[in-house]
Amino acid sequence: MTLDTTFLTESLGDGQVTTGQDALEEHATDWGTATGTEPEAVVYPTTTEEVATVLEAANERGIPVTPYAAGTGLEGNAVPAEGGISMDLTRMNEVLDVRPEDFQIDLQPGVMGPTIEETAGEHGLFFPPLPSSGDISTIGGMIANAASGMQTVKYGEVADWVLELEVVLADGSVITAGSKAVKTSSGYNLRDLLIGSEGTLGVVTRATLELAGRPEQIKGGRALFPDLDHAAAAVTDAIQSGVDVAKIELIDEESAMMSNAYTGADLPDSPMVFLEFHANHGIDEEIEFCRSILETHDLIEFEIADEERMGDLWQARKDLAFAVRSYDPDRQPLHPGDITVPISKYGDLVKEIKDLGEQYDLLTPCFGHAGDGNIHYTVLVDTDDEEQLRRGEQLYSEVVDRAIEVGGTATGEHGIGQGKRKYLLDEHGSETVAAMRSIKDALDPNGILNPGKIFPETE
Amino acid sequence: MTLDTTFLTESLGDGQVTTGQDALEEHATDWGTATGTEPEAVVYPTTTEEVATVLEAANERGIPVTPYAAGTGLEGNAVPAEGGISMDLTRMNEVLDVRPEDFQIDLQPGVMGPTIEETAGEHGLFFPPLPSSGDISTIGGMIANAASGMQTVKYGEVADWVLELEVVLADGSVITAGSKAVKTSSGYNLRDLLIGSEGTLGVVTRATLELAGRPEQIKGGRALFPDLDHAAAAVTDAIQSGVDVAKIELIDEESAMMSNAYTGADLPDSPMVFLEFHANHGIDEEIEFCRSILETHDLIEFEIADEERMGDLWQARKDLAFAVRSYDPDRQPLHPGDITVPISKYGDLVKEIKDLGEQYDLLTPCFGHAGDGNIHYTVLVDTDDEEQLRRGEQLYSEVVDRAIEVGGTATGEHGIGQGKRKYLLDEHGSETVAAMRSIKDALDPNGILNPGKIFPETE
């Protein structure tokens, strides 16, 4: 059955509704490996009113609406599971207001990371929790998926820097969640409920973010270790000792090898930790404090890099997601791993992943936001080889199970989407998932907003 | 009609259910001025299971349950509005676990601030967002009311330091919200929805908090200004310049006068700002940076105090809430003001309060967490004088209206309770309040949990 788009073309302008095959295909993919369906139509609203009009009409008709933006999700979060309408928010890409005197910026959801950084930078400010994918992703996507980034270890997550949201609910009503005051205890905190709800409860149409002043001193460096156990232990010890790091990223040997192959970089053949420090005073003392801790873990070398060299290192780190997927055309990433565990369990989990990789004879490059206990592990498999695929799935799941067992989460910053639905019950238990479901049913009784996401097939 | 408590005495132990008049009266009061009703029974659960048993039974019978702990709320948040059962959680006061290697502590809801500080301190850690009332309030109350404190300007609110909650819902089901991982994007963020919901959505039975390492350097001081305009402008400028303060509190002349009368302190007859700085390195440079900014606002004196002297100053600051209410037996606080505004509006709001005080001929002592834009203003009135009461109410409301008008909130950290229900619609709008209501109805369909709070009488 084809969707009759008359109700859409009647209320939106020329070029804001399409059923063209290219657009449908584009909106059926993301960066991950989860499979979804093509939408039946794509709409491109430019105002809050247009978002509300589309949702109200779709709600009356019971037609699914899946919000979409840059398509950089990793779990099929923005790929329709049940056809319907893909709501592409990339044309809502205006900076609405900047109030440097309050460290605040108001954005439409389609604004991308570089615009945030550029606009903030004009006032000596920056947006600390920008994800590694910030160059190619939108603020709406970051909010919908509760994103975080390399600087979360010092500054917190995207959610911690969102003050107020304008959100259109399934029935087209427009709400304001949060406050432009830096704190409020007035009524229910709908803002943080909506953040990370992956477009299943509403569509963000405006976000007020808090910004920070740029630190006076920034220095970075790279530490090499003889093996991964020592590198992971060094990270854990640094965090437990309270070293004030702004970034602390672990990169294992397989990841380094793939990075070299991808970019022609010359990362050494050792596990390594990239670090960055931000301070207004005393940065060298903090770096020396950090060095003294790293040295107790068989540190091979701790290079403090100048700004240009550091830029190259961080670019190599950012490119890892590309490097891993480009490494071998015959071995594709199974799912992008995103477990996060309490820091004392971090070393154990890294070791477990590598041991399982050996046991199952599969490549498992690991990198990620070590200071948060967040590990991006990737299982590379020949997807035409059923048996290898099975082993890969087994490995992947064993790691998630282990992370949940030690009090961690299946996904630190990528969301559940379609790919991780099967872990939701294990992580939260049936009574907690039932509470989530009752909220979904209350705010979206017809189930039109991004159906087939987050919740398991059988709750 | 008297409540038949058989269903309670059957499932709880000896001494865990009372209908004694002393207990009923105790649970009908808090620290504020809002009026409520006496409960018909008070229960004292000691385990999660007992909380669940009571809620399940009350839910089946449609009997209101209002969670209660230290009774330090200011808006009648924990005082029954419709009788029923007062659930006193003060006997659930165990520290369940401390994991210093993860900076984590697990607490029952009745644990009070000093126990948190003492337990954390044994491991060189502390709980940064502890409210000024932390000495006399419970972690359950802090969580239920989205509390914050003097150090929120640097470290954030209580909510920012809560990792995971065990919560009993109205039907007795037990959920776990959040994660022991420092970040998660797995499913809906029920944790932050429950924080600040004032016991209307569930009862917290266990909280896992994050702790922080103690800073190596702590110094404090006091700055005096010729008038309140200059003091407020100095605070605003310091925040806008990005001074790294751990506390920055404004105290007006009326508050200082009342403090002197209450404690026999000798605070000077000028508006003043109390400050504290935390750092691992370079604290003196930061203090000098701060001084350079304060000096541009006609600074009279900036005294850096030693630890003992600083302790006295902070005690005076903490005692302000007592001092204001004890100042004059014939003039009682009308409601404790708690507006919070974007920092650029802070000076205007302080000035507006004092101008209105003059216009209405009423004392309006102001103090509070200036760096957050949070003003605790108190309107003192002779409550026997109808006309004065009317003027006081008028003044109080005009200030809230103005705060909302400039993008702020009616309540930064005290919650809505009964006292601020009339402002909810103005602050959030009817569609946002309807969304809050639909969540309340979904999680507590019989409306047994703390009815008569947060939502306005007519939505």
Interface residues (C-beta under 8 A of the other chain):
Chain A: R99 E101 D102 F103 Q104 N145 A146 A147 S148 T152 G156 E157 A159 D160 L169 S173 V174 I175 T176 A177 S179 K180 A181 V182 K183 T184 S185 S186 G187 Y188 N189 L190 D192 L193 I195 G196 S197 L201 A212 G213 Q240 S241 G242 D244 A279 N280 H281 G282 E285 E286 F289 D338 T340 V341 P342 I343 S344 D372 G373 N374 G407 G408 T409 A410 T411 G412 E413 H414 G415 I416 K420 Y423 L424 E427 H428 G429 E431 T432 V433 A434 A435 M436 S438 I439 K440 D441 A442 L443 I454
Chain B: R99 E101 D102 F103 Q104 N145 A146 A147 S148 T152 G156 E157 A159 D160 L169 S173 V174 I175 T176 A177 S179 K180 A181 V182 K183 T184 S185 S186 G187 Y188 N189 L190 D192 L193 I195 G196 S197 L201 A212 G213 Q240 S241 G242 D244 A279 N280 H281 G282 E285 E286 F289 D338 T340 V341 P342 I343 S344 D372 G373 N374 G407 G408 T409 A410 T411 G412 E413 H414 G415 I416 K420 Y423 L424 E427 H428 G429 E431 T432 V433 A434 A435 M436 S438 I439 K440 D441 A442 L443 I454
